[in-house]
């Protein structure tokens, strides 16, 4: 088997409307119109060329799991999010990239990653 890429990540959220406010209104993802009619509440979002699926349900205990959104300018993204009152960790160098973390309204950890930040 040889994967061609990452298609989507699916995360549980306790409140879909609060999650939409966060992921769409704050982080800039967009709602996909092609969510299938399923037996649970949720939303399909676009994040660049990949998808994030929000599923209404119980969030698992934090154990380091997260997903990362790529950004062009981490310092600017962190400053903007902090202006909105969000807690975001200080950017940290990891390899050639910079990373910061924040949590969504359900407590899911989201990484912001600026790849190749250091030449």
C-alpha positions as a Markdown table, in Angstrom:
| # | Residue | x | y | z |
|---|---|---|---|---|
| 1 | Unk | 0.0 | 0.0 | 0.0 |
| 2 | Unk | 1.2 | 3.5 | -0.7 |
| 3 | Unk | -1.0 | 6.4 | 0.5 |
| 4 | Unk | -1.3 | 9.4 | -1.8 |
| 5 | Unk | -1.9 | 11.9 | 1.1 |
| 6 | Unk | -4.1 | 12.7 | 4.1 |
| 7 | Unk | -7.7 | 12.9 | 3.2 |
| 8 | Unk | -9.3 | 14.0 | 6.5 |
| 9 | Unk | -9.1 | 14.0 | 10.2 |
| 10 | Unk | -12.2 | 13.5 | 12.3 |
| 11 | Unk | -12.5 | 14.9 | 15.8 |
| 12 | Unk | -15.2 | 14.7 | 18.4 |
| 13 | Unk | -16.7 | 17.9 | 19.7 |
| 14 | Unk | -19.2 | 18.4 | 22.4 |
| 15 | Unk | -21.0 | 21.3 | 20.7 |
| 16 | Unk | -21.0 | 21.5 | 16.9 |
| 17 | Unk | -22.1 | 25.1 | 16.8 |
| 18 | Unk | -19.4 | 26.3 | 19.2 |
| 19 | Unk | -16.9 | 24.2 | 17.2 |
| 20 | Unk | -18.0 | 25.8 | 13.9 |
| 21 | Unk | -17.7 | 29.3 | 15.4 |
| 22 | Unk | -14.1 | 28.4 | 16.4 |
| 23 | Unk | -12.9 | 26.5 | 13.3 |
| 24 | Unk | -14.7 | 28.7 | 10.7 |
| 25 | Unk | -15.1 | 32.0 | 12.5 |
| 26 | Unk | -11.7 | 32.0 | 14.3 |
| 27 | Unk | -9.4 | 29.7 | 12.4 |
| 28 | Unk | -10.7 | 30.4 | 8.9 |
| 29 | Unk | -11.7 | 26.9 | 7.7 |
| 30 | Unk | -14.7 | 26.7 | 5.4 |
| 31 | Unk | -17.8 | 24.5 | 5.5 |
| 32 | Unk | -18.0 | 21.9 | 2.8 |
| 33 | Unk | -21.5 | 21.5 | 1.2 |
| 34 | Unk | -21.1 | 17.7 | 0.7 |
| 35 | Unk | -21.6 | 16.3 | 4.2 |
| 36 | Unk | -23.6 | 13.1 | 3.9 |
| 37 | Unk | -26.8 | 12.7 | 5.8 |
| 38 | Unk | -25.7 | 10.8 | 8.8 |
| 39 | Unk | -27.4 | 9.8 | 12.1 |
| 40 | Unk | -25.3 | 12.3 | 14.1 |
| 41 | Unk | -24.7 | 16.0 | 14.2 |
| 42 | Unk | -21.5 | 17.3 | 12.7 |
| 43 | Unk | -19.8 | 19.3 | 9.9 |
| 44 | Unk | -17.3 | 18.7 | 7.1 |
| 45 | Unk | -14.7 | 21.5 | 6.8 |
| 46 | Unk | -12.0 | 22.4 | 4.3 |
| 47 | Unk | -8.5 | 23.3 | 5.6 |
| 48 | Unk | -6.5 | 24.1 | 2.5 |
| 49 | Unk | -6.6 | 20.9 | 0.5 |
| 50 | Unk | -7.5 | 18.6 | 3.4 |
| 51 | Unk | -10.7 | 18.1 | 5.4 |
| 52 | Unk | -11.6 | 18.3 | 9.1 |
| 53 | Unk | -14.7 | 16.4 | 10.1 |
| 54 | Unk | -16.4 | 17.5 | 13.3 |
| 55 | Unk | -18.5 | 14.8 | 15.0 |
| 56 | Unk | -20.7 | 15.5 | 17.9 |
| 57 | Unk | -19.7 | 13.2 | 20.7 |
| 58 | Unk | -17.7 | 12.8 | 23.8 |
| 59 | Unk | -14.1 | 14.0 | 23.5 |
| 60 | Unk | -11.4 | 11.6 | 24.6 |
| 61 | Unk | -9.1 | 12.4 | 27.5 |
| 62 | Unk | -6.1 | 14.5 | 26.4 |
| 63 | Unk | -3.1 | 12.2 | 25.8 |
| 64 | Unk | -1.1 | 14.3 | 23.3 |
| 65 | Unk | -3.4 | 13.7 | 20.3 |
| 66 | Unk | -3.8 | 16.7 | 18.0 |
| 67 | Unk | -3.8 | 17.7 | 14.4 |
| 68 | Unk | -1.8 | 20.6 | 12.8 |
| 69 | Unk | -2.8 | 23.4 | 10.6 |
| 70 | Unk | -0.1 | 24.9 | 8.4 |
| 71 | Unk | 0.2 | 28.7 | 8.4 |
| 72 | Unk | 2.6 | 31.0 | 6.5 |
| 73 | Unk | 3.3 | 33.3 | 9.4 |
| 74 | Unk | 3.0 | 31.8 | 12.8 |
| 75 | Unk | 3.9 | 35.0 | 14.7 |
| 76 | Unk | 1.1 | 36.8 | 13.0 |
| 77 | Unk | -1.4 | 34.0 | 13.6 |
| 78 | Unk | -0.5 | 33.8 | 17.3 |
| 79 | Unk | -0.9 | 37.6 | 17.7 |
| 80 | Unk | -4.3 | 37.6 | 15.9 |
| 81 | Unk | -5.6 | 34.7 | 18.0 |
| 82 | Unk | -4.3 | 36.3 | 21.3 |
| 83 | Unk | -6.1 | 39.5 | 20.3 |
| 84 | Unk | -9.3 | 37.5 | 20.1 |
| 85 | Unk | -8.6 | 36.4 | 23.7 |
| 86 | Unk | -7.4 | 32.9 | 23.0 |
| 87 | Unk | -4.6 | 31.2 | 24.9 |
| 88 | Unk | -1.9 | 30.1 | 22.5 |
| 89 | Unk | 1.5 | 28.8 | 23.4 |
| 90 | Unk | 4.7 | 30.7 | 22.5 |
| 91 | Unk | 6.0 | 29.6 | 19.1 |
| 92 | Unk | 8.7 | 27.0 | 19.5 |
| 93 | Unk | 11.3 | 25.8 | 17.1 |
| 94 | Unk | 10.9 | 22.1 | 16.1 |
| 95 | Unk | 13.3 | 21.0 | 13.4 |
| 96 | Unk | 13.1 | 23.7 | 10.7 |
| 97 | Unk | 9.5 | 24.7 | 11.6 |
| 98 | Unk | 7.8 | 26.7 | 14.3 |
| 99 | Unk | 4.8 | 25.4 | 16.3 |
| 100 | Unk | 2.2 | 26.7 | 18.7 |
| 101 | Unk | -0.8 | 25.0 | 20.3 |
| 102 | Unk | -4.3 | 26.1 | 21.4 |
| 103 | Unk | -7.4 | 24.3 | 22.3 |
| 104 | Unk | -10.9 | 24.3 | 20.7 |
| 105 | Unk | -14.0 | 24.8 | 22.8 |
| 106 | Unk | -14.3 | 21.0 | 23.4 |
| 107 | Unk | -10.7 | 20.8 | 24.7 |
| 108 | Unk | -9.2 | 19.3 | 21.5 |
| 109 | Unk | -5.6 | 20.4 | 21.0 |
| 110 | Unk | -4.8 | 22.1 | 17.7 |
| 111 | Unk | -1.2 | 22.7 | 16.5 |
| 112 | Unk | -0.4 | 25.7 | 14.3 |
| 113 | Unk | 2.7 | 24.8 | 12.3 |
| 114 | Unk | 4.9 | 27.1 | 10.1 |
| 115 | Unk | 6.9 | 24.6 | 8.1 |
| 116 | Unk | 10.4 | 25.5 | 7.0 |
| 117 | Unk | 10.4 | 28.7 | 9.1 |
| 118 | Unk | 14.2 | 28.5 | 9.5 |
| 119 | Unk | 16.3 | 28.4 | 6.3 |
